[in-house]
Amino acid sequence: SFDLFYVLTNGGPYHSTEIPTTYLVQSVFHTGQVGYGSAMAVVLTAVVIAIGLIATTLRRRGERGERRERGQRPDRPSRRTAHTPPPAPAATTAPLSPAKELVR
């Protein structure tokens, strides 16, 4: 959402619509505080990674809980959801007539 906030409001009147990324750009490019902006970028990256790991962990726990409620083992998918190839068609033992072989 950085692009929308930056293009439409550029931080807005009196920084009312400023988000961390627009503040970072203001610090680096407008005031020249490159070190401060780099530190903010590192912290922002760490926060985003932490939130992503927490969300992934919670989602996996939720999926395990759903499997337990259905009576399945939480560490394995059910046999119904696992992909199994369709059975092979039965082989025909009767020879085809010459006309059917041409069509085939």
Salt bridges, closest charged atoms under 4 A:
GLU18 OE1 - HIS15 ND1 3.06
GLU63 OE2 - ARG59 NH1 3.33
ASP75 OD2 - ARG73 NH2 3.31
